[in-house]
């Protein structure tokens, strides 16, 4: 398909969308267990790839009763900071060209991530694509969450763009649902950690790709 790159704005998720880092997020729980010399239950190891690190950390805290959840989340985010700094890769080689074409068409671009924006910024800088974005934001900067349409409405105001002229690039179904509810168009990128939602994502998204190079055809 040929994508119209002359739009007002584009909102990008980071993990699983710009960077191929969702497997790292899934297995940061394993890093946490090993760091604290805790046992790794077989059933938890099997389920890690399809479960959020926050969900598993909550389970660990409830079962052990010795770890503060906020501290555990901060520790895991620190592990991810290391990955952003040293070994995280782009989601696909076409990411820089996608961003270049959007900017050339006059679009304002931002990154909206659930991870600490400073950490994500370090990764984007190392990979050479931070320069394309007007700003990087996270949940700490907004009173809304990605599950709420108001989250995207607030980003539109900050970007100075209209919903019908703005695209959201995402891999997670819940964020796509709220973006669509806010009136934005969605380009979904395939992500194996979201495989259980794949059919629903394909039905919801305006565009579904396995690689951004498909947008250049």
ABEGO torsion letter per residue (X at the ends): XBBBABBABBBBBABGAABBAAAAAAAAAAAAAAAAGBBBBAAAAAAAAABBAAAAAAAAAAAAGABBAAAAAAAAAAAAAAAAAAABBBABAAAAAAAAAAAAAGBBBBBBBABBAAAAAAAAAAAGAAAABABBBBAAABABBAABAAAAAAAAAAAGBBAAABBBBBABAAAAAAAAAAGBBBBBBBBAAAAAAAAAAAAABABBBABAAAAAX
